[in-house]
Amino acid sequence: MELAELVARRPFPAAGLLIGLTRRCPLRCAHCSTESDLFTRQEPDGGQLERFVGSFTEENRPDVVMLTGGEPLLLPALAERLSTLARRAGSRTALLSGMFFARSGSARNGNARAGGRFGGLSGGRRGAAIPPAILRAIRSADHFSASLDVHHEREVPRADVFRALHRIREEGVAVSLHLTGTGAADPYLAGLTRAVEEEFGGQVPCLVNEVRPFGRAASWARPARSGPDPAAASPCSMAAWPVVAFDGRVLACCNQDTVDRRPVPAHLDLGHIGADDWATVRRRALESPVLRMLRTVGPTHLAARYGSGPPAGSYCEGCRALGDDEAAVAGARAVAGGAAGALLDLTAAVRGSREGAQGVVRRHGCAAYAPLVVAGGPALPETGAEDVR
């Protein structure tokens, strides 16, 4: 499964499932949205996760299951079992890793920095040994994504990441890179994407995002894009895929505040893996009138047209506030209940997917680098290239 296939499914409700296996991570990246470290032991119960994923059937399953964290490969046996269970029902699986296991001995001693800030792969491809349990987990997945950015490079040098990706590709697993930076004009992103192009000949796609002010980046990252015009519909594709949070709750949104903050607003709470199976979670995600409206017109428009007016704060804060807006909830039920609401939902998903994976990245990632989500795309974006050179 290539990255573009995975991303293109993002607008479709319940087409995917995100699972945070653990909040633990041996890295301490300065921009970590989950504020993970090696001593944070918050994670869903493994047995409950296996029962939940084991409830998938060939007729009722997500198309894609993404295993993330923290660092999911700190639990390689669990990752392998979950991937095997999901694939048995027909789902495809993807792993996202911070690549702690790729660090060479010299890097652990602080003596390697991947040939400098913009350096490519130095020293050839030797030393790309991957611990057997981790390699088995990676082999069990249909796709493997590695996180790489200026903060990760301070923990795991670029050369080590590249060597490991070569080794994983040799196993026949499709790979990609998840990159973050400060935006289209970030010279680091320009250099890094050129290095990826040179190293892999354009055959490793990249999903490029901008650092958001969550977790450790809350005090220094710039705010997210300005909110939408309340008079205009601004659908939210991020309310499409359920998310298993670190306490086992299943949420309708991957926004980090929603994943972390409790209590969860009623319209974003899909249940718990200890009490509910996939069929129940999927039904709640698909049939909720409020979620249908979020995916069709967005929270700001919903509150402005049917509720008490657009709330102060960000787009996502406005969504959380809908839990206390009875008028907005009633309006959603009136408009998006029953078969008519299901048709609205499907129409929004088809519209959101019309431009494919690149369109999804333009709306939710770093738009200038959207072409890189497709393997074999240009090394630098056609639009905005002057800003990133």
C-alpha positions, -999 to +999 in steps of 0.1 A: +000+000+000+015+033-011+012+065+009-010+081-017-036+053-014-036+057+024-040+095+023-067+094-004-090+074+019-088+101+046-120+119+037-142+088+038-159+082+072-147+051+091-125+041+061-096+041+086-088+037+122-059+053+141-045+034+172-020+049+196-003+018+210+016+036+237+026+071+248+062+059+255+090+068+233+128+067+238+132+100+219+124+135+233+118+156+202+112+193+210+080+194+189+064+161+201+026+167+201+020+139+226+049+149+249+061+113+249+091+100+267+105+067+279+089+069+313+053+077+302+035+045+306+000+055+294-012+030+269-044+010+260-047-025+274-031-048+249-057-075+254-085-051+248-068-038+217-066-073+203-102-081+211-113-048+194-092-054+163-103-090+164-139-079+161-133-068+125-150-089+099-146-091+061-180-073+058-173-047+085-138-034+089-118-003+083-099-002+050-068+011+068-054+007+103-026+030+113-005+020+144+012+049+160+022+063+194+044+074+211+066+048+195+046+017+185+077-004+179+085-004+216+057-030+216+067-049+185+049-082+193+016-063+200+020-044+167+026-076+148-004-093+164-027-063+157-015-061+121-020-098+116-055-097+130-065-066+109-051-081+077-069-114+083-102-095+081-090-076+049-078-043+064-045-030+053-021-017+080+005+010+084+031+017+111+045+051+119+078+051+138+103+077+151+131+052+141+148+049+175+159+014+165+179+027+135+204+047+156+240+036+150+265+032+179+282+064+170+249+083+170+241+069+205+274+083+216+265+117+201+293+116+175+272+114+143+250+141+128+241+126+094+268+145+075+255+179+086+222+197+086+215+190+049+237+160+044+226+129+025+234+093+033+270+090+044+290+059+048+270+038+024+242+014+034+262-007+058+250-013+094+213-013+086+206-042+109+171-041+125+163-060+156+144-092+147+112-085+167+110-051+152+116-064+117+089-090+121+064-062+131+074-041+101+070-071+078+035-077+091+024-043+079+014-031+044+031+002+048+059+017+070+063+054+076+093+071+093+092+105+110+120+128+100+125+165+107+151+188+123+140+177+158+141+139+150+175+144+134+189+155+168+178+121+181+183+098+151+207+110+123+193+111+088+219+087+075+207+060+100+170+066+089+179+063+053+199+031+058+170+015+077+145+025+050+167+008+023+167-023+044+129-022+049+123-017+012+144-048+006+118-067+026+092-056+001+074-033+024+062+001+009+078+030+028+073+067+031+085+097+052+065+119+074+083+153+074+075+184+094+088+219+092+078+255+096+061+259+063+067+263+025+096+288+031+115+266+055+150+260+040+153+228+061+124+212+043+138+223+009+171+206+017+156+175+033+132+168+004+161+172-021+181+148+000+153+122-001+149+126-038+187+121-043+188+091-020+158+072-032+154+084-068+119+098-062+106+063-052+099+072-015+069+096-011+067+122+016+038+135+036+048+171+047+031+189+075+037+221+095+046+219+132+015+228+152+014+243+187+006+211+206+025+192+233+061+204+236+056+228+206+028+246+224+051+273+237+070+281+205+052+269+173+031+294+155-007+291+157-026+271+131-040+287+101-067+313+107-102+300+111-127+298+083-154+324+074-185+314+095-207+321+065-188+295+044-188+257+048-154+244+058-157+206+062-135+187+086-120+155+072-103+149+105-137+138+120-138+109+096-115+082+111-120+070+147-090+072+170-081+048+199-066+071+225-040+062+251-067+054+277-086+032+254-114+057+246-124+058+209-127+094+196-141+108+165-112+132+160-074+131+159-069+166+172-043+163+200-064+183+225-093+160+219-072+129+223-057+141+256-084+162+273-111+147+295-140+146+296-146+141+259-174+161+244-204+137+238-204+143+200-167+132+198-170+102+221-174+069+202-170+045+231-142+024+246-123-006+234-130-024+267-168-023+261-174-018+224-165-036+192-157-021+158-192-025+145-206-004+173-179+023+170-183+024+132-221+027+135-218+056+159-192+074+137-214+070+106-248+077+120-241+107+143-259+138+128-233+161+145-204+142+130-221+142+096-224+180+098-188+184+109-177+164+079-201+183+056-199+219+066-176+220+096-181+232+133-179+269+127-207+269+100-228+245+121-227+268+152-232+300+132-262+287+112-280+264+137-265+271+171-257+300+194-233+316+169-196+309+161-176+306+194-144+324+202-112+305+197-098+282+171-117+260+146-110+229+168-120+247+200-153+256+183-159+220+176-153+210+213-177+238+223-205+222+203-210+197+231-226+225+251-246+240+223-280+223+224-294+244+195-265+233+172-270+196+181-308+200+175-301+216+141-277+188+132-304+162+140-329+180+119-307+184+089-284+153+090-305+126+105-316+095+085-309+087+049-307+124+039-278+129+063-260+098+051-262+111+015-248+145+027-219+127+044-211+106+013-213+137-010-188+156+012-165+126+013-165+123-025-160+160-029-131+159-004-114+131-023-119+145-058-083+158-061-069+126-045-041+124-020-026+157-031-058+175-025-060+161+010-025+174+018-032+208+003-061+212+027-045+197+058-008+196+054+019+218+039+002+226+006+034+236-013+048+200-009+016+182-017+030+167-049+055+147-029+028+125-014+029+105-047+059+083-054+078+095-085+065+131-081+088+161-085+116+166-061+105+201-054+069+214-056+059+231-088+040+257-069+059+278-044+093+265-054+108+300-053+098+302-016+117+270-006+149+272-025 
